């Protein structure tokens, strides 16, 4: 078992690798230190004899030290410094820049592409054969081969890194797929094992709510009339509470299933609004199916007036979650077996949601303040979220009927970001 300092160090190292990949690249720093030591050794072995040679060495070292963080710019700077050094000091022509030049060629090959590599190799071949031929003691073929090997090594490191990254991403996608499949199986198992029995239990409870448990013969006896009425009322209240508990449990189970079935994916774009429309349609179909199992007569309609909106990720998620909250409130607070009307209007610049349904008898007297209406805590939160987007959420409870209207302005997305889509299993 690792010690606490070791665990903290590993956590810090992983965080640094994730947040600052350029600051955590030990191979780059190791190569830079080797080249720096090689350069310093050359300077110590044969020091510069003039001030321009000292300045040239200082410039070369200055460009070399930060090179692991800025590969392209510093590599180009090293090549420029090495090339112009011959114009100011003969010290630059003694071979002291060779390690830095090889390093710069390799880093450019690593951080760019094959076209740049071919260009660099062509430039060096032309330079060493035609422009600036080496001395009689230097073999140009060996020099070209050495630079070519460095360029190939840089490209090989780049290809290896890309291959490793692709393999890692493929493994992540495979694990993600396995996780989604496992979650889907768990959701189906929960649904099959729990929701069917809960739905049947709530049907039984709703049939007994408001019923009279006494027989006609007993009810006809005036002496037992008061007792029978009290017993029937108590039984109805008990069944009402049982129904509330069952509906609450059923809602919670479906929320767990929703979480298991939920997967956030980014679409390449939603210029025509099709992704948002499909998302809301799937939520409507799923909510209707569940409410019909509970005995509600629900009619949900999705209209398109003037075109489907292309929404941002945040707006799409907000509209979808509000629909889920509306369905949950209907199951908890609408009159059992009542008719429910739900409309979703899609406009080019907005989404409008309207809900109308009878309320339960014990809630029909609620006032019109959001914080005291059925589902008020959830709706109050959604109201604040909508107001932050210049939207509105209004509710009213009059004559035993509950009405909700939500206006959600749509923020048009760019071509690059996608839309958050909830995948229904």
ZIUR-V733638 format. One record per backbone hydrogen bond with DSSP energy under -1.0 kcal/mol. CO is the residue of the C=O (numbers start at 0). NH is the residue of the N-H. Records with the same first field share a line. If there is no record, write none. Layout:
# ZIUR-V733638
CO=NH + NH
This chain:
# ZIUR-V733638
2=6
3=7
4=8
5=9
6=10
7=11
8=12
9=13
10=14
11=15
12=16
13=17
14=18
15=19
24=28
25=29
26=30
27=31
28=32
29=33
30=34
31=35
32=36
33=37
34=38
35=39
36=40
37=41
38=42
39=43
40=44
41=45
49=53
50=54
51=55
52=56
53=57
54=58
55=59
56=60
57=61
58=62
59=63
60=64
63=66
65=68 + 69
69=73
70=74
71=75
72=76
73=77
74=78
75=79
76=80
77=81
78=82
79=83
80=84
83=86
84=87 + 88
88=91
89=92
90=93
94=97
96=100
97=101
98=102
99=103
100=104
101=105
102=106
103=107
104=108
105=109
106=110
107=111
112=116
113=117
114=118
115=119
116=120
117=121
118=122
119=123
120=124
121=125
122=126
123=127
124=128
125=129 + 130
126=131
134=137
138=142
139=143
140=144
141=145
142=146
143=147
144=148
145=149
146=150
147=151
148=152
149=153
150=154
151=155
152=156
153=157
154=158
155=159
156=160
157=161
158=162
159=163
160=164
161=165
162=166
163=167
164=168
165=169
166=170
167=171
168=172
169=173
170=174
171=175
172=176
173=177
174=178
175=179
176=180
177=181
178=182
179=183
180=184
181=185
182=186
183=187
184=188
185=189
186=190
187=191
188=192
189=193
193=197
194=198
195=199
196=200
197=201
198=202
199=203
200=204
201=205
202=206
203=207
204=208
207=210
214=218
215=219
217=220
220=223
223=227
224=228
225=229
226=230
227=231
228=232
229=233
230=234
231=235
232=236
233=237
234=238
235=239
236=240
237=241
238=242
239=243
240=244
241=245
242=246
243=247
244=248
245=249
246=250
247=251
248=252
249=253
250=254
251=255
252=256
253=257
254=258
255=259
256=260
264=420
269=272
272=276
273=277
274=278
275=279
276=280
277=281
278=282
279=283
280=284
281=285
282=286
283=287
284=288
285=289
286=290
287=291
288=292
289=293
290=295
291=294
295=297
296=339
298=341
300=343
302=345
311=315
312=316
313=317
314=318
315=319
316=320
317=321
318=322
319=323
320=324
321=325
322=326
323=327
324=328
325=329
326=330
327=331
328=332
329=333
332=359
334=337
337=296
339=298
340=355
341=300
342=353
343=302
344=351
345=304
348=409
349=346
350=407
351=344
352=405
353=342
354=403
355=340
356=401
357=334
359=362
362=365
368=371
372=375
374=378
375=379
376=380
377=381
378=382
379=383
380=384
381=385
382=386
383=387
385=388 + 390
386=389
391=406
393=404
395=402
397=400
399=358
400=397
401=356
402=395
403=354
404=393
405=352
406=391
407=350
